[in-house]
Amino acid sequence: MALKLGISTWAYLDLSLPEALGRISRLADRAEILCEARHSLLRAENLKATESFSLKYTVHGLVADINIASVYPEFREASVSLHRRAIQASANAGAELYVIHPGFTAWSFCWQDALLALDQSLSELAPLQEELGIRLAVENMPKSEWLFFNKPDLDLHDMGLVLDVGHAQTCGTLDDFLKLPQIAHVHLHDNSGNGDEHMPLGKGVIDFAPILKAIEDRGISAALEQKTEAGVLESLAALRMNGFIEA
């Protein structure tokens, strides 16, 4: 079974979305659209641009100014509403999957209240899968005192898991997450073990061979999440050298 590999538009945020998708289409048959700034699918011209390519899409959901775990109902409800709009746009673009960040709390003494808010938000978003015909999946977060879901302890409400390999590495929870049957998508990047550095594959400490074998065997889609095209090209070269994609 071939690796279902896409490339995130994060590496091309200095370009318009049509330009970014054009560059990605020369390297892969899948793209993950980072739904932010110039690449936001809330912009009608970007939604239209997705029709110009034969790429298969996943969408990384909204992050900037979004917190579905906010203890303030007005902020939480606004965040959920914005996600709904972006999920609808992603479904209109024919995307297979939409990635959701699980939110955060700025204060440890708000942790339980924020966790309850997060659970409410996920329960409100989950029905959109059936309503709009798009898979929703929640991404695990890197090591932090204020980010949720850095170990497999969250009720996903029948949504999938986006296993971010680099994030899990920073928390020492990669093996725990990799065992979960809910994995629907994988983010691939490397790090030194000291932070969420989004290095090219093979430049850090992560052993990708068993991870790639597992997701290939299970038919799970994946996306390269490097910050530059140079990093993407290095990752593709590493994957070719190890026989995971064709030379």
ROVOTOR-401840 format. One record per residue (C-alpha): x, y, z. Coordinates in steps of 0.05 Angstrom, whole numbers, padded with zeros to 5 digits, always signed. Layout:
<pts>
XYZ/...
</pts>
This chain:
<pts>
+00000+00000+00000/+00028+00068-00020/+00038+00122+00032/-00019+00173+00028/+00027+00233+00036/+00010+00307+00030/+00047+00372+00042/+00024+00429+00087/+00017+00498+00057/+00053+00524+00120/+00117+00520+00080/+00087+00568+00029/+00052+00621+00071/+00091+00675+00035/+00054+00656-00029/-00019+00661-00047/-00059+00596-00039/-00062+00583-00114/+00013+00592-00118/+00024+00547-00058/-00021+00492-00085/+00014+00497-00152/+00082+00485-00119/+00055+00427-00078/+00021+00395-00139/+00090+00386-00170/+00113+00347-00109/+00053+00307-00084/-00020+00291-00099/-00044+00315-00031/-00042+00382+00004/-00060+00404+00074/-00086+00475+00072/-00067+00515+00134/-00132+00554+00140/-00100+00619+00164/-00080+00687+00136/-00070+00685+00060/-00091+00612+00057/-00157+00618+00096/-00215+00582+00063/-00261+00634+00094/-00237+00677+00035/-00281+00662-00026/-00223+00668-00075/-00185+00613-00038/-00244+00567-00037/-00251+00576-00112/-00177+00564-00122/-00181+00493-00094/-00222+00474-00155/-00164+00488-00201/-00122+00429-00177/-00131+00354-00176/-00102+00350-00106/-00136+00313-00049/-00144+00360+00010/-00141+00359+00085/-00149+00425+00123/-00113+00448+00185/-00166+00486+00222/-00164+00555+00252/-00113+00570+00306/-00101+00645+00311/-00145+00677+00366/-00184+00611+00373/-00194+00575+00439/-00249+00523+00443/-00229+00512+00516/-00240+00584+00538/-00273+00591+00606/-00309+00652+00579/-00372+00628+00544/-00371+00685+00493/-00300+00668+00470/-00314+00593+00470/-00378+00601+00430/-00345+00648+00380/-00288+00598+00371/-00336+00541+00358/-00376+00585+00309/-00313+00603+00270/-00294+00529+00266/-00363+00513+00240/-00354+00564+00184/-00285+00536+00167/-00310+00464+00169/-00366+00482+00121/-00316+00515+00074/-00271+00455+00079/-00328+00408+00061/-00345+00454+00003/-00273+00446-00021/-00281+00370-00019/-00231+00362+00038/-00227+00293+00069/-00210+00316+00139/-00208+00379+00183/-00157+00385+00239/-00178+00416+00306/-00131+00443+00360/-00158+00427+00430/-00147+00495+00462/-00111+00519+00524/-00117+00553+00591/-00071+00608+00616/-00079+00589+00689/-00070+00523+00724/-00126+00539+00772/-00174+00543+00712/-00154+00475+00685/-00216+00436+00703/-00264+00490+00681/-00227+00497+00615/-00228+00422+00606/-00303+00422+00615/-00309+00478+00564/-00265+00438+00515/-00309+00377+00523/-00372+00418+00509/-00340+00448+00446/-00319+00380+00419/-00389+00352+00432/-00418+00411+00393/-00370+00403+00334/-00373+00327+00327/-00443+00323+00294/-00416+00364+00236/-00381+00302+00211/-00447+00269+00192/-00481+00334+00174/-00427+00358+00125/-00394+00293+00105/-00324+00310+00128/-00280+00275+00180/-00261+00317+00240/-00199+00300+00281/-00166+00330+00342/-00091+00341+00343/-00046+00324+00403/-00005+00382+00429/+00069+00391+00447/+00096+00393+00518/+00068+00453+00553/+00037+00474+00619/-00022+00508+00585/-00039+00464+00525/-00088+00406+00530/-00082+00336+00500/-00007+00322+00505/-00024+00251+00528/-00082+00207+00505/-00132+00229+00557/-00186+00265+00518/-00257+00242+00499/-00258+00255+00424/-00333+00246+00417/-00325+00198+00358/-00279+00245+00322/-00211+00221+00299/-00141+00235+00325/-00089+00273+00286/-00024+00244+00312/+00028+00298+00309/+00092+00257+00314/+00137+00316+00333/+00089+00340+00387/+00084+00271+00418/+00160+00265+00418/+00167+00327+00461/+00120+00295+00512/+00148+00224+00511/+00079+00198+00491/+00092+00178+00418/+00086+00103+00431/+00022+00113+00472/-00011+00154+00417/+00012+00108+00361/-00026+00050+00392/-00094+00085+00388/-00144+00060+00337/-00174+00131+00330/-00115+00156+00289/-00143+00187+00225/-00085+00229+00201/-00012+00242+00219/+00032+00304+00219/+00105+00288+00203/+00163+00330+00227/+00226+00318+00267/+00258+00352+00328/+00318+00350+00373/+00277+00327+00432/+00283+00396+00463/+00225+00431+00429/+00173+00433+00374/+00222+00451+00319/+00188+00422+00257/+00254+00398+00227/+00259+00357+00163/+00252+00282+00173/+00317+00250+00192/+00348+00314+00221/+00327+00301+00292/+00320+00243+00341/+00255+00210+00318/+00258+00141+00287/+00207+00147+00231/+00213+00078+00200/+00165+00042+00247/+00117+00102+00247/+00114+00105+00171/+00106+00029+00167/+00048+00032+00216/+00010+00087+00181/+00023+00056+00113/-00003-00011+00136/-00065+00022+00166/-00079+00066+00105/-00076+00130+00145/-00063+00196+00110/-00004+00240+00130/+00023+00309+00117/+00093+00337+00119/+00094+00398+00166/+00158+00435+00153/+00164+00511+00155/+00200+00519+00088/+00200+00486+00020/+00273+00468+00031/+00252+00429+00093/+00197+00394+00053/+00247+00375-00001/+00295+00347+00051/+00239+00305+00081/+00218+00279+00013/+00290+00260-00002/+00294+00222+00064/+00230+00185+00049/+00255+00165-00020/+00322+00142+00007/+00285+00096+00056/+00237+00070+00004/+00173+00100+00030/+00159+00139-00033/+00182+00126-00104/+00247+00156-00128/
</pts>
